[in-house]
Amino acid sequence: GMADLPKASFVLANPHVMVETGRVYSGLGFGGEGGKSPTDENRSAVFVGAAEAAGKWGLMRNDLQSVARRLYPSIDEVFEAFAGLGVEYAMLSGSGASVFAPVASLEEGKELVVRLQTAGFWAACCRSVGRDEYRRFVGLTR
């Protein structure tokens, strides 16, 4: 199998809004040519290959993000807050309403959390886990 990606720290922020997942998906509009574009084909492989590079987060994409930001202005406010705090990359988690942003360290993340909470958002700092740690956490191994 593939090796674990390097450990990373993240800040999560949520604008205290409940998202109707179906509403977000229905806003996608599945017309057009459909399928993957050639540029998407090797996106995962390129991301893994660039795992140590600072710009790797720019390779990620969530097609639901623009729809959720349009339907829920408070989600858009989270992105604006991250941008205002100097965060380079932020992305919607799933269909929302939480937004995550990679940070250089837990210390940097904790500072951002305080500022986001002060701005009225729910916010927390977390770190990624490897496969073994995840399996132990969900009880698949001892």
C-alpha positions as a LaTeX table, in Angstrom:
\begin{tabular}{lrrr}
\hline
Residue & $x$ (\AA) & $y$ (\AA) & $z$ (\AA) \\
\hline
Gly1 & 0.00 & 0.00 & 0.00 \\
Met2 & 0.87 & 3.66 & $-0.11$ \\
Ala3 & 2.88 & 5.19 & 2.73 \\
Asp4 & 1.12 & 7.53 & 5.15 \\
Leu5 & 1.27 & 11.20 & 4.24 \\
Pro6 & 3.43 & 13.39 & 6.52 \\
Lys7 & 1.63 & 14.52 & 9.68 \\
Ala8 & $-0.19$ & 17.83 & 9.35 \\
Ser9 & $-2.03$ & 20.23 & 11.68 \\
Phe10 & $-5.37$ & 21.81 & 10.80 \\
Val11 & $-7.81$ & 24.42 & 12.06 \\
Leu12 & $-11.52$ & 23.68 & 11.72 \\
Ala13 & $-14.11$ & 26.43 & 11.79 \\
Asn14 & $-17.90$ & 26.33 & 11.63 \\
Pro15 & $-20.35$ & 29.24 & 11.42 \\
His16 & $-23.00$ & 27.56 & 13.64 \\
Val17 & $-25.22$ & 26.67 & 10.68 \\
Met18 & $-26.82$ & 23.34 & 9.74 \\
Val19 & $-26.33$ & 22.48 & 6.07 \\
Glu20 & $-28.96$ & 20.55 & 4.11 \\
Thr21 & $-26.66$ & 18.19 & 2.19 \\
Gly22 & $-29.27$ & 17.48 & $-0.51$ \\
Arg23 & $-29.69$ & 21.20 & $-1.14$ \\
Val24 & $-25.95$ & 21.58 & $-1.73$ \\
Tyr25 & $-25.76$ & 18.56 & $-4.04$ \\
Ser26 & $-28.79$ & 19.69 & $-6.03$ \\
Gly27 & $-27.03$ & 23.01 & $-6.62$ \\
Leu28 & $-24.20$ & 21.26 & $-8.45$ \\
Gly29 & $-25.96$ & 20.83 & $-11.79$ \\
Phe30 & $-24.69$ & 17.66 & $-13.43$ \\
Gly31 & $-25.09$ & 18.82 & $-17.04$ \\
Gly32 & $-22.24$ & 19.11 & $-19.52$ \\
Glu33 & $-19.66$ & 16.57 & $-20.57$ \\
Gly34 & $-19.49$ & 14.80 & $-17.20$ \\
Gly35 & $-16.75$ & 12.46 & $-16.03$ \\
Lys36 & $-13.27$ & 13.41 & $-14.95$ \\
Ser37 & $-11.23$ & 15.92 & $-16.84$ \\
Pro38 & $-7.69$ & 14.83 & $-17.75$ \\
Thr39 & $-6.27$ & 17.27 & $-15.22$ \\
Asp40 & $-8.17$ & 15.48 & $-12.43$ \\
Glu41 & $-7.05$ & 12.01 & $-13.45$ \\
Asn42 & $-3.75$ & 11.98 & $-11.58$ \\
Arg43 & $-4.62$ & 14.59 & $-8.95$ \\
Ser44 & $-4.33$ & 12.11 & $-6.06$ \\
Ala45 & $-1.01$ & 10.72 & $-7.29$ \\
Val46 & 0.37 & 14.22 & $-7.79$ \\
Phe47 & $-0.82$ & 15.23 & $-4.29$ \\
Val48 & 0.90 & 12.22 & $-2.71$ \\
Gly49 & 4.03 & 12.93 & $-4.76$ \\
Ala50 & 4.01 & 16.53 & $-3.55$ \\
Ala51 & 3.24 & 15.54 & 0.05 \\
Glu52 & 6.20 & 17.47 & 1.47 \\
Ala53 & 5.64 & 20.55 & $-0.71$ \\
Ala54 & 3.95 & 23.63 & 0.72 \\
Gly55 & 1.81 & 24.12 & $-2.40$ \\
Lys56 & 0.24 & 20.65 & $-2.27$ \\
Trp57 & $-3.00$ & 21.93 & $-0.71$ \\
Gly58 & $-3.71$ & 23.90 & $-3.87$ \\
Leu59 & $-4.07$ & 20.57 & $-5.70$ \\
Met60 & $-7.16$ & 19.68 & $-3.69$ \\
Arg61 & $-10.68$ & 20.39 & $-4.89$ \\
Asn62 & $-14.22$ & 20.16 & $-3.48$ \\
Asp63 & $-16.88$ & 20.73 & $-6.13$ \\
Leu64 & $-19.48$ & 21.41 & $-3.41$ \\
Gln65 & $-17.55$ & 24.40 & $-2.04$ \\
Ser66 & $-18.76$ & 27.12 & $-4.42$ \\
Val67 & $-22.37$ & 25.90 & $-4.12$ \\
Ala68 & $-22.26$ & 25.85 & $-0.30$ \\
Arg69 & $-20.67$ & 29.31 & $-0.18$ \\
Arg70 & $-23.42$ & 30.66 & $-2.44$ \\
Leu71 & $-26.30$ & 28.98 & $-0.56$ \\
Tyr72 & $-24.98$ & 29.71 & 2.94 \\
Pro73 & $-23.45$ & 33.20 & 3.28 \\
Ser74 & $-22.20$ & 32.35 & 6.78 \\
Ile75 & $-19.94$ & 29.65 & 5.27 \\
Asp76 & $-18.57$ & 32.32 & 2.94 \\
Glu77 & $-17.86$ & 34.41 & 6.06 \\
Val78 & $-15.66$ & 31.60 & 7.43 \\
Phe79 & $-13.57$ & 31.67 & 4.23 \\
Glu80 & $-13.34$ & 35.47 & 4.46 \\
Ala81 & $-12.22$ & 35.21 & 8.10 \\
Phe82 & $-9.51$ & 32.67 & 7.22 \\
Ala83 & $-8.30$ & 34.90 & 4.37 \\
Gly84 & $-8.28$ & 37.93 & 6.67 \\
Leu85 & $-6.09$ & 36.01 & 9.11 \\
Gly86 & $-3.55$ & 35.29 & 6.38 \\
Val87 & $-4.50$ & 31.64 & 5.79 \\
Glu88 & $-3.43$ & 30.64 & 2.28 \\
Tyr89 & $-5.57$ & 27.50 & 1.77 \\
Ala90 & $-8.96$ & 26.70 & 3.24 \\
Met91 & $-11.47$ & 24.17 & 2.01 \\
Leu92 & $-15.01$ & 23.09 & 2.76 \\
Ser93 & $-15.24$ & 19.74 & 4.54 \\
Gly94 & $-17.71$ & 17.56 & 2.61 \\
Ser95 & $-20.91$ & 19.53 & 1.97 \\
Gly96 & $-20.25$ & 21.83 & 4.94 \\
Ala97 & $-20.68$ & 23.71 & 7.09 \\
Ser98 & $-17.20$ & 23.16 & 8.51 \\
Val99 & $-14.14$ & 24.57 & 6.77 \\
Phe100 & $-10.61$ & 23.30 & 7.36 \\
Ala101 & $-7.24$ & 24.95 & 6.81 \\
Pro102 & $-3.77$ & 23.40 & 7.11 \\
Val103 & $-1.43$ & 25.27 & 9.46 \\
Ala104 & 2.33 & 25.04 & 10.01 \\
Ser105 & 2.02 & 23.94 & 13.65 \\
Leu106 & $-0.43$ & 23.28 & 16.48 \\
Glu107 & 0.82 & 26.49 & 18.12 \\
Glu108 & $-0.08$ & 28.55 & 15.04 \\
Gly109 & $-3.40$ & 26.71 & 14.89 \\
Lys110 & $-4.25$ & 27.51 & 18.50 \\
Glu111 & $-3.67$ & 31.23 & 17.86 \\
Leu112 & $-6.01$ & 31.09 & 14.86 \\
Val113 & $-8.64$ & 29.25 & 16.91 \\
Val114 & $-8.75$ & 32.05 & 19.49 \\
Arg115 & $-9.15$ & 34.68 & 16.79 \\
Leu116 & $-11.88$ & 32.70 & 14.97 \\
Gln117 & $-13.76$ & 32.10 & 18.23 \\
Thr118 & $-13.51$ & 35.82 & 19.02 \\
Ala119 & $-15.07$ & 36.47 & 15.60 \\
Gly120 & $-18.03$ & 34.27 & 16.62 \\
Phe121 & $-17.23$ & 30.98 & 14.92 \\
Trp122 & $-16.85$ & 27.54 & 16.46 \\
Ala123 & $-13.19$ & 26.61 & 15.95 \\
Ala124 & $-10.76$ & 23.87 & 16.97 \\
Cys125 & $-7.25$ & 22.72 & 16.18 \\
Cys126 & $-6.45$ & 19.12 & 15.30 \\
Arg127 & $-3.81$ & 16.98 & 13.62 \\
Ser128 & $-3.87$ & 14.23 & 11.04 \\
Val129 & $-3.47$ & 10.58 & 12.03 \\
Gly130 & $-1.82$ & 7.68 & 10.24 \\
Arg131 & $-3.60$ & 4.47 & 9.26 \\
Asp132 & $-2.45$ & 2.52 & 12.35 \\
Glu133 & $-3.54$ & 5.25 & 14.76 \\
Tyr134 & $-6.91$ & 5.48 & 12.99 \\
Arg135 & $-7.44$ & 1.70 & 13.10 \\
Arg136 & $-6.68$ & 1.65 & 16.82 \\
Phe137 & $-9.03$ & 4.58 & 17.42 \\
Val138 & $-11.97$ & 2.89 & 15.68 \\
Gly139 & $-11.19$ & $-0.44$ & 17.34 \\
Leu140 & $-9.98$ & $-2.36$ & 14.30 \\
Thr141 & $-6.69$ & $-3.28$ & 16.01 \\
Arg142 & $-5.44$ & $-3.36$ & 19.57 \\
\hline
\end{tabular}
